[in-house]
Amino acid sequence: MIDPSNLTQIILAEGEMYQDVVKRKTSYTVFIVVGIVIVAAAMVYFVYPSIAPSQEPTLNILTYGSFFQYGANPNQTMEFIINNFEHWYHVKIKLEYGSGDLYEQVLQSRGSGYDIVIGLNNIDSYLAANSGLFYHFNVSNETHLNKTLYDFLQSSGTVIPYEFSPLTTDYNLSGPISKSVLENLSFADLANSSISKQYIVENPTSSINGEDFLLGQIAFYRGVLNQSWTSFWNDSKGIDVTQDWDSGFSLFESGSRQMFFSYATDPSYNAFFNYSAIGTTPFHYKGKAYAWLEVLGAGILNSSKNKDLAEKFINWLIGKNVQELIPLNEWMYPAYNGLPLPPQYSLNPPVSTIIPLNSYLNMSTAANNLSNWLLEWSSIES
C-alpha cells in the first residue's frame, strides 16, 4: 500500500515529469517547424530568386547640361520629371551630362554605361539609328507626336523626337541696320560687308547650332537656288564666327554685334524673364521664309539591361504632362501635337509660315558628306 503521506509527493513528482516531457516535445516541435521554414525559404530563394529582396534598378541617362534648366524653377521641374518616375517605378535615375557631342560620346564608349540618350539632333539621330548601338522600339504616346519630325530625323523609330525649334537670326534695334532689313533678312544680304560684320554664327566644327546653320545654308543653296553652297562663304566675309553658342550669345548681348544665329523662341524667353526685347527672323527669299528645324530626339541603347523601364521613361518624356513643360523650360516647341502654347510664344515667328530647309537635304546625303563639307568650310574660313 502507498503511504497516504507520500501520495501528494508522488503526484507532484509525476506531474513535473509530465510537464518536462511536454516542454521537451514542444521544443522539439518548434525546432522542427523552424527548420522546415528555413529550408523552405532557402528553396524559394534558389528556385525563385526574383522573389528575394533586391536593390532598385538604375537608369543611366546621358543628356545635355541645360536639360530642363532654363525655366523659372528648374529644381521643381526636375523633381516633377525625375522624382515622380522614380517613385512610380521604384527605380533610380542617374543623369550624366555630356561635355560635347552626345552621339560621339556614345560612339566612343560603344554605348556602355548608358540606358538612354536624350538630346540627339537631326543628323546625330540619323547616325544613331544606323549605328547598330540603339534599340528599335515603340511607345504608346508616339501616336500623339508630330509625324513630320520623324521625316527630319529619318531615325526609323529608333530615336523618338520630343522637341523642336526653327533656327533663326536674333536681332536688336540698337545697331546700325534698319528694322526693315532685319525683318526681311536674306542669305544674299550677308554679302554686304556692312551687314555681315554685324552677324554672329557659331563654328560648325565645334557647335551643333553652327553645324545646323551650315546644313541649312547648304540645303538652301543646293535645293532652292541650285547653286554651289561655297559661294555664300566666299561672298560673306566679315561674319563673326564664335566657338560655341554661349560665347556668341555673350557677344550679341553686349551689343557689339546686332545679329546672332539662335532659336526662334528667343523673343519669348526674353519677354518671360523681362529681359531686353529682341526680334528674330528666318531667312527670306522671294516672299517666302526659310529656316532649318532643329529636332531633338531620345533613344535607348541596345546594351541597356533595363529596356522596359527605359521605354516607360521615353513614354513619360513624350507624354502630355512633360511635353507641356517644354515651352517655358526648354524654350522649344513640344513634339506632342495640339498643346496650347504660352502667350509669350506669340512674339516668335509662326512656325506654320516657315518652310523647313530640312526638306531640301536628305539626312543620308548630309551624313555622307558632312565631313567633307566641314573641311571645305574650314579651308574657306582659314
C-alpha positions in Angstrom: 0.0 0.0 0.0 1.0 3.5 -0.7 1.6 5.7 2.3 -1.0 8.5 2.1 1.6 10.9 3.3 3.7 10.3 0.3 0.8 10.3 -2.2 0.9 14.1 -2.8 4.7 14.0 -3.4 4.3 11.2 -5.9 1.6 13.0 -7.8 3.6 16.2 -7.8 6.7 14.4 -9.0 4.8 12.7 -11.8 3.3 16.0 -12.8 6.7 17.6 -13.0 7.9 14.7 -15.1 4.9 15.1 -17.5 5.4 18.8 -17.8 9.1 18.3 -18.5 8.2 15.7 -21.3 5.6 18.2 -22.7 8.2 21.0 -22.7 10.8 18.9 -24.4 8.2 17.7 -27.0 7.2 21.3 -27.6 10.8 22.4 -28.0 11.4 19.6 -30.5 8.3 20.6 -32.4 9.4 24.2 -32.5 12.8 23.2 -33.7 11.3 21.0 -36.4 8.9 23.8 -37.6 11.6 26.4 -37.6 13.9 24.1 -39.6 11.2 23.4 -42.2 10.6 27.1 -42.6 14.3 27.8 -43.1 14.7 25.0 -45.6 11.5 26.2 -47.5 12.8 29.8 -47.5 16.1 28.6 -48.9 14.3 26.6 -51.6 12.2 29.6 -52.6 15.3 31.8 -52.8 17.2 29.4 -55.1 14.2 28.2 -57.2 12.6 31.7 -57.4 15.4 34.3 -56.8 13.2 37.1 -58.1 11.1 36.9 -55.0 14.0 37.7 -52.8 14.6 41.4 -51.9 16.7 43.2 -54.5 18.1 46.8 -55.0 16.2 49.2 -57.1 17.5 49.3 -60.7 19.2 52.4 -62.0 18.5 54.1 -65.3 21.6 55.9 -66.6 20.6 58.8 -68.9 23.1 60.8 -71.0 21.9 64.2 -71.8 23.0 67.9 -72.2 23.8 70.2 -69.3 20.8 72.5 -69.9 18.2 69.8 -69.9 15.1 71.5 -68.4 17.3 74.0 -66.7 16.1 77.3 -68.3 12.7 77.7 -66.6 11.7 79.8 -63.6 12.0 76.8 -61.2 14.4 74.2 -62.7 14.7 72.2 -59.4 10.9 71.9 -59.1 10.6 70.9 -62.8 13.3 68.2 -62.5 11.7 66.9 -59.3 8.4 66.5 -61.2 10.1 64.8 -64.2 12.6 62.6 -62.3 11.2 62.0 -58.8 7.7 61.1 -59.9 9.1 58.5 -62.3 11.4 57.1 -59.6 8.5 56.8 -57.2 6.1 55.1 -59.6 8.5 52.5 -60.9 10.8 52.0 -57.9 13.9 53.0 -60.0 16.8 55.3 -59.5 17.6 57.7 -62.3 21.2 58.9 -62.8 21.7 61.9 -65.2 25.1 62.3 -66.8 25.7 65.5 -68.7 27.7 65.3 -71.9 30.5 67.7 -72.4 30.2 67.8 -76.2 28.5 65.9 -79.0 26.3 63.2 -77.3 26.5 60.8 -80.2 30.3 60.9 -80.4 30.3 60.2 -76.6 28.1 57.1 -77.1 30.2 56.0 -80.1 33.4 56.2 -78.2 32.0 54.0 -75.4 30.0 51.8 -77.8 27.0 52.6 -75.6 28.5 51.1 -72.5 27.2 52.5 -69.2 24.1 54.2 -70.6 20.5 53.2 -70.9 19.0 56.3 -72.6 20.4 59.2 -74.6 18.3 62.4 -74.7 19.2 65.4 -76.9 20.4 63.9 -80.3 20.0 66.4 -83.0 18.8 65.7 -86.6 22.0 64.3 -88.1 23.1 62.5 -84.9 19.6 60.9 -84.6 20.1 59.6 -88.2 23.6 58.3 -87.4 22.4 56.7 -84.1 19.6 54.9 -85.9 22.1 53.4 -88.3 24.9 52.7 -85.9 23.6 49.4 -84.5 24.0 50.7 -81.0 20.4 51.8 -80.5 17.3 49.8 -79.8 14.3 49.9 -82.1 11.1 50.3 -80.0 7.6 51.8 -80.0 5.8 53.6 -77.2 2.1 54.4 -76.9 2.5 58.2 -76.8 4.1 58.2 -80.2 0.6 58.4 -81.7 0.4 62.0 -80.4 3.6 63.2 -81.9 4.1 65.4 -85.0 4.9 62.8 -87.7 6.8 65.4 -89.8 9.5 65.4 -87.2 10.3 61.8 -87.9 11.0 62.8 -91.5 13.6 65.3 -90.4 15.3 62.7 -88.2 15.0 59.7 -90.5 15.6 57.6 -87.5 13.1 54.8 -88.3 11.6 54.8 -84.8 14.9 54.2 -83.1 15.2 57.8 -81.9 12.0 59.4 -80.9 11.6 63.2 -81.4 10.5 65.1 -78.3 11.0 68.8 -79.1 12.0 71.1 -82.0 12.6 74.7 -83.0 13.3 76.7 -86.1 16.8 78.2 -86.0 16.6 81.9 -86.9 18.5 85.2 -86.6 18.0 87.2 -83.4 18.4 91.0 -83.7 18.2 94.1 -81.6 17.2 97.5 -82.9 20.0 99.5 -81.3 22.6 98.8 -84.1 23.1 100.4 -87.5 20.9 98.0 -89.6 17.4 99.2 -90.1 14.3 97.2 -88.9 13.0 96.7 -92.5 16.3 95.0 -93.5 16.4 92.9 -90.3 12.8 91.7 -90.6 13.4 90.6 -94.2 17.0 89.3 -93.9 18.2 87.0 -96.7 21.4 85.0 -97.2 22.3 87.3 -100.0 22.2 90.3 -97.6 25.2 88.9 -95.8 27.3 89.5 -98.9 27.1 93.2 -97.9 30.0 93.7 -95.6 28.2 96.4 -93.5 25.6 93.7 -92.7 27.9 90.7 -92.4 30.1 92.5 -89.9 27.0 92.7 -87.6 26.3 88.9 -87.8 27.4 86.2 -85.4 27.3 82.5 -86.1 28.8 79.5 -84.3 31.6 77.4 -85.7 30.1 74.3 -87.4 33.1 72.2 -86.4 32.6 72.8 -82.7 28.9 73.8 -82.2 25.7 71.9 -83.0 24.0 75.3 -83.8 26.8 76.2 -86.1 26.6 72.8 -87.8 22.8 73.3 -88.2 23.4 76.8 -89.8 25.8 75.2 -92.3 23.4 72.4 -93.1 20.5 74.9 -93.6 22.7 77.1 -95.8 23.8 74.2 -97.9 20.2 73.0 -98.2 19.1 76.5 -99.3 21.8 76.9 -101.9 21.6 73.4 -103.3 17.8 72.9 -103.0 16.3 76.4 -103.6 18.9 78.3 -105.6 20.6 75.3 -107.4 24.0 77.0 -106.7 27.2 76.0 -105.1 26.9 76.4 -101.3 30.5 77.6 -101.0 29.7 80.8 -102.9 27.9 82.1 -99.8 31.0 81.8 -97.6 33.2 83.3 -100.3 30.9 86.3 -100.6 30.1 86.8 -96.9 33.4 87.8 -95.5 33.2 89.6 -92.1 30.8 87.2 -90.3 31.9 86.8 -86.7 32.4 83.0 -86.1 32.4 82.0 -82.4 33.3 78.7 -80.9 30.0 78.0 -79.3 26.5 79.3 -78.5 27.5 80.8 -75.1 30.3 82.9 -76.5 28.1 84.1 -79.4 25.2 85.0 -77.1 27.6 87.0 -74.8 28.8 88.9 -77.8 25.3 89.6 -79.0 24.1 90.6 -75.5 27.0 93.0 -75.1 25.7 95.0 -78.1 28.9 94.7 -80.1 27.0 92.8 -82.9 23.4 93.3 -83.9 22.5 89.8 -85.1 23.0 86.3 -83.7 22.0 82.9 -85.2 20.0 81.2 -82.5 16.5 79.9 -81.7 13.1 81.2 -82.9 11.9 81.1 -79.3 14.4 83.7 -78.0 12.0 86.6 -78.1 9.5 84.7 -75.9 12.4 83.8 -73.5 13.4 87.4 -73.1 9.8 88.5 -72.6 9.1 85.8 -69.9 12.1 86.9 -67.9 11.7 90.6 -68.5 15.0 90.9 -70.4 15.6 93.4 -73.2 13.2 93.0 -76.1 14.6 91.4 -79.2 13.3 90.2 -82.6 14.1 87.1 -84.6 13.7 86.3 -88.3 14.0 83.4 -90.6 15.8 83.9 -93.9 13.7 85.3 -96.7 13.7 84.7 -100.4 11.0 85.8 -103.0 8.4 86.4 -100.3 8.9 83.1 -98.5 10.5 82.4 -95.2 13.0 79.5 -94.7 14.7 78.0 -91.6 16.4 74.9 -90.5 14.4 73.0 -87.9 16.5 71.6 -85.1 14.7 68.4 -83.9 16.0 66.7 -80.7 15.4 63.0 -80.1 15.8 60.4 -77.4 16.9 56.8 -77.9 17.6 53.6 -75.9 20.9 51.8 -76.1 20.9 48.1 -77.2 23.3 47.5 -74.3 20.7 48.6 -71.7 19.6 45.9 -69.3 16.6 47.9 -68.3 14.9 48.4 -71.7 11.4 48.0 -70.3 11.9 50.8 -67.8 13.7 52.9 -70.4 10.7 52.6 -72.7 8.5 53.7 -69.9 10.7 56.8 -69.3 10.6 57.7 -73.0 6.8 57.3 -72.9 6.8 59.7 -69.9 9.1 62.2 -71.7 6.8 62.4 -74.8 3.6 62.3 -72.8 1.4 65.3 -72.3 2.4 66.1 -68.7 6.1 66.5 -69.5 5.5 67.9 -73.0 3.5 70.8 -71.5 6.7 71.8 -69.6 8.9 72.2 -72.7 7.9 75.7 -73.9 8.8 77.5 -70.7 11.7 75.3 -69.6 13.4 74.0 -72.7 12.3 77.0 -74.8 11.5 74.7 -77.7 8.2 73.6 -79.3 6.8 70.3 -77.9 6.6 67.3 -80.3 3.2 66.5 -78.9 0.5 67.7 -81.3 -2.1 70.3 -80.3 -0.7 71.5 -77.0 -1.5 75.2 -76.2 1.5 77.5 -76.2 2.1 80.2 -73.6 1.2 83.8 -74.6 4.9 84.8 -74.9 5.2 82.5 -77.9 3.1 84.9 -80.0 6.3 87.0 -80.2 8.0 84.3 -82.2 7.7 83.9 -86.0 4.7 81.5 -86.6 6.1 78.0 -87.3 3.4 77.4 -89.8 4.7 80.3 -92.0 8.3 78.9 -92.2 9.4 76.4 -94.9 11.8 73.9 -93.3 15.1 73.7 -95.1 15.3 70.1 -93.9 13.0 69.2 -96.7 15.8 70.1 -99.2 18.5 68.0 -97.6 18.2 64.2 -97.1 19.9 63.1 -93.9 21.7 60.3 -95.6 23.2 62.8 -98.0 24.2 65.1 -95.1 25.7 62.2 -93.1 27.8 61.0 -96.1 29.1 64.5 -96.9 29.3 66.4 -93.7 33.0 65.6 -93.0 34.0 66.9 -96.5 31.7 70.0 -96.1 33.3 70.9 -92.8 36.8 70.6 -94.4 35.7 72.8 -97.3 34.2 75.3 -94.9 37.4 75.3 -92.8 39.6 75.9 -95.8 37.4 78.9 -96.9 37.4 80.5 -93.4 41.0 79.9 -92.6 
